[in-house]
Amino acid sequence: MAKTLKSLPAKPAASSNPVAKAAIRGIKPAVAGKAATPAAKAKSKPWTAAEVREAFGRFAKANPEPKGELEHLNPFTLLVAVVLSAQATDAGVNKATRALFAVADTPQKMLDLGEDAVRDSIKTIGLYRNKAKNVIALSQKLISEFGGEVPRSRAELETLPGAGRKTANVVLNMAFGERTMAVDTHVFRVANRTGLASGDTPLAVELGLEKVIPTEFMLHAHHWLILHGRYTCLARKPRCEVCLINDLCRWPEKTV
């Protein structure tokens, strides 16, 4: 979109999923050499419905209107920003896109700008060459297949170059107010570590969170979890002492 607690109790088997690998890196070996999945211990004591409601009630009280940190002007620039944010920080994307979006805030303007200019604008972002190709390709597809408008269905969004399920969920949520759950490395880590929704893949975590989070919290839920992972439940050194839900968290290594 557009600007956490750490290690799990056991080191999981190697995963080919880059999101999973990034989110659970540094996990300590299990006791007595026994391997475990990221959620193995958390599953031993699932959250009750009342506890989940309490946790999200606290998030809502502390931050009633959470905002994504990717800067954008409209659904199109949001889509582009999310595509560019893969393996990059929101701050880095924002720095690169401010000037780009000032001159190209529609698919046609982006096409008119051209791939070389887009590439030059985003060269401070990782994988910028391939991302520039995707931005031009998705702009062309939006014009040729969707009348220059960002589609409002997950299936259609996922057909756009550079856009996957997470991108689609972010756009649906932030641009169109859909109650979707976008699972990035922060959400994946927080959900598994706390035991809120255990899963070995982003999709498993997404479905698990959708199952347990009350409907009235779903509009902002992914933002609360992302911000919690980014600023509190940090990957390497979680700040348990300031965590809003430390008494509810199932992580066996929490410090509070």
C-alpha positions in Angstrom: 0.0 0.0 0.0 0.7 2.4 -0.3 3.7 4.3 4.7 5.6 -6.6 15.5 6.9 -9.7 18.3 10.2 -11.8 16.7 11.3 -15.4 16.3 8.9 -18.1 16.4 9.4 -21.1 18.7 10.9 -23.4 16.1 12.7 -23.2 12.8 10.5 -24.4 10.0 11.5 -26.5 7.1 12.8 -24.5 4.1 10.1 -22.8 2.2 10.0 -21.7 -1.4 7.6 -18.9 -0.5 9.6 -15.6 -0.3 7.0 -13.9 1.9 7.1 -16.8 4.3 10.9 -16.9 4.3 11.2 -13.2 4.9 8.6 -13.1 7.7 9.9 -16.0 9.7 13.7 -15.6 9.3 15.7 -15.9 12.4 13.4 -18.5 14.0 15.2 -20.5 16.7 15.6 -24.3 16.6 13.0 -26.3 18.5 13.8 -27.9 21.8 15.3 -31.3 21.5 15.9 -30.8 17.9 12.3 -31.2 16.9 11.2 -29.1 13.9 8.0 -27.2 13.9 5.9 -25.0 11.7 5.7 -21.3 12.4 2.4 -21.8 14.1 3.0 -25.1 15.9 3.0 -23.8 19.5 0.4 -21.1 18.9 -2.1 -23.7 17.8 -2.0 -25.3 21.2 -4.1 -22.5 22.6 -6.3 -20.8 20.0 -7.7 -17.4 20.6 -11.3 -17.2 21.7 -13.8 -15.0 19.8 -13.9 -12.7 22.8 -10.1 -12.3 22.8 -10.0 -11.5 19.1 -12.7 -8.9 19.6 -10.9 -7.4 22.5 -7.6 -7.2 20.5 -9.2 -5.4 17.6 -11.2 -3.2 19.9 -7.9 -2.0 21.4 -6.4 -1.4 17.9 -9.5 0.6 17.0 -9.4 2.7 20.1 -5.7 3.5 19.7 -6.0 4.3 16.0 -9.6 4.7 14.8 -8.8 5.5 11.2 -5.5 3.8 10.2 -4.1 4.8 6.9 -1.8 3.0 4.5 1.6 4.6 4.1 2.0 4.4 0.3 1.3 7.8 -1.1 -1.2 8.0 -4.1 -3.6 10.3 -5.8 -6.3 7.9 -7.1 -6.9 4.2 -7.7 -4.5 4.0 -10.6 -1.6 5.6 -8.7 -2.4 3.4 -5.7 -2.2 0.3 -8.0 1.1 1.4 -9.4 2.5 2.2 -5.9 1.6 -1.2 -4.6 3.1 -3.0 -7.6 6.3 -0.9 -7.1 6.3 -1.8 -3.3 7.2 -5.4 -3.8 10.5 -6.0 -2.1 10.8 -2.3 -1.4 9.9 0.0 1.5 6.9 2.3 1.4 9.2 5.2 2.2 11.5 4.3 -0.8 8.5 4.0 -3.1 7.0 7.3 -2.0 10.3 9.1 -2.6 10.4 7.7 -6.2 6.7 8.2 -7.1 6.1 11.8 -6.0 7.6 13.2 -9.1 6.3 10.4 -11.3 2.7 10.7 -10.2 2.9 14.5 -10.6 3.2 14.0 -14.4 1.5 10.6 -14.9 -1.5 10.0 -12.7 -3.6 8.1 -15.4 -2.8 5.1 -17.5 -2.7 7.2 -20.7 -0.3 9.7 -19.2 1.9 6.8 -18.0 2.0 5.4 -21.5 2.8 8.8 -23.0 5.7 9.1 -20.5 7.2 5.9 -21.7 9.1 3.0 -20.2 12.5 4.7 -20.2 11.2 7.7 -18.3 9.3 5.5 -15.8 12.5 3.5 -15.3 14.5 6.6 -14.7 12.0 7.8 -12.2 12.0 4.6 -10.1 15.6 3.5 -10.4 16.1 3.9 -6.6 13.6 1.0 -6.1 14.7 -2.6 -6.2 13.9 -4.5 -9.4 13.2 -1.2 -11.1 13.7 -2.4 -14.7 11.1 -5.1 -14.5 8.8 -2.9 -12.5 8.9 -0.2 -15.1 7.9 -2.8 -17.8 5.0 -3.9 -15.6 3.8 -0.3 -15.0 3.7 0.3 -18.8 2.1 -3.1 -19.5 -0.6 -2.7 -16.8 -1.3 0.9 -18.1 -1.8 -0.5 -21.6 -4.0 -3.3 -20.4 -6.1 -0.9 -18.3 -6.7 1.2 -21.5 -7.3 -1.7 -23.8 -9.4 -3.9 -21.6 -10.9 -1.8 -18.8 -11.6 1.6 -20.4 -8.7 3.2 -18.6 -10.2 2.4 -15.2 -8.9 0.2 -12.4 -11.2 -2.8 -12.2 -13.1 -3.5 -9.0 -12.8 -7.3 -8.8 -9.9 -9.4 -7.5 -9.9 -11.7 -10.5 -9.5 -8.8 -12.9 -6.9 -7.0 -10.8 -4.8 -10.2 -10.7 -4.6 -10.3 -14.5 -2.7 -7.0 -14.5 1.1 -7.3 -15.0 2.9 -7.2 -11.6 -0.3 -7.5 -9.6 -1.0 -10.5 -7.4 -3.5 -11.4 -4.7 -1.9 -9.1 -2.1 -1.9 -6.1 -4.6 -5.5 -6.8 -5.5 -6.6 -6.9 -1.8 -4.8 -3.6 -1.1 -6.4 -1.9 -4.0 -9.9 -3.3 -3.2 -9.6 -2.2 0.4 -8.0 1.2 0.0 -9.5 2.4 -3.3 -12.9 0.8 -3.1 -13.6 0.2 0.6 -13.8 -3.6 0.4 -13.2 -5.7 3.6 -10.2 -7.5 2.3 -7.1 -8.9 4.1 -3.8 -8.1 2.4 -1.1 -10.3 3.9 2.4 -8.9 3.6 5.5 -10.0 5.7 4.3 -7.9 8.7 0.8 -9.4 8.8 2.2 -12.9 8.2 4.6 -12.6 11.1 2.1 -11.0 13.5 -0.6 -13.5 12.7 1.7 -16.5 13.2 3.6 -15.2 16.1 0.6 -14.2 18.2 -1.3 -17.3 17.2 -4.1 -15.1 15.9 -4.2 -17.0 12.6 -1.6 -19.7 12.0 -0.5 -20.6 8.5 2.5 -21.6 6.4 1.5 -19.4 3.4 0.1 -15.9 3.0 -3.2 -17.3 1.6 -3.6 -19.6 4.6 -3.1 -16.7 7.0 -5.4 -14.5 4.9 -8.2 -17.0 5.1 -7.5 -17.6 8.8 -7.7 -14.0 9.7 -10.9 -13.5 7.7 -12.5 -16.3 9.6 -11.7 -15.0 13.1 -11.8 -11.2 12.8 -15.3 -9.7 13.4 -16.9 -8.0 10.3 -17.0 -4.6 11.9 -13.2 -4.6 12.2 -12.3 -6.0 8.7 -12.2 -2.7 6.8 -9.2 -1.5 8.9 -7.8 -4.9 10.1 -5.0 -5.3 7.7 -3.8 -1.8 8.4 -3.8 -2.3 12.1 -1.8 -5.5 11.7 0.7 -4.0 9.2 1.3 -1.1 11.5 1.6 -3.3 14.5 4.2 -5.4 12.7 6.1 -2.5 11.4 6.4 -0.5 14.6 5.7 -2.9 17.6 5.9 -6.6 16.7 9.3 -6.1 15.0 10.9 -9.0 13.2 14.2 -9.1 15.1 13.5 -7.4 18.4 9.7 -7.1 19.2 8.7 -4.3 21.5 6.6 -6.5 23.8 6.7 -3.8 26.6 4.6 -1.4 24.6 2.4 -4.0 22.8 -1.3 -3.3 23.0 -2.2 -7.0 23.0 0.7 -8.5 24.9 -1.6 -10.1 27.5 -3.5 -11.9 24.7 -0.5 -12.9 22.6 0.3 -16.6 22.4 4.0 -16.2 21.6 6.0 -18.3 24.1 9.0 -15.9 24.0 7.2 -12.7 24.7 8.9 -10.6 27.3 5.8 -9.2 29.0 
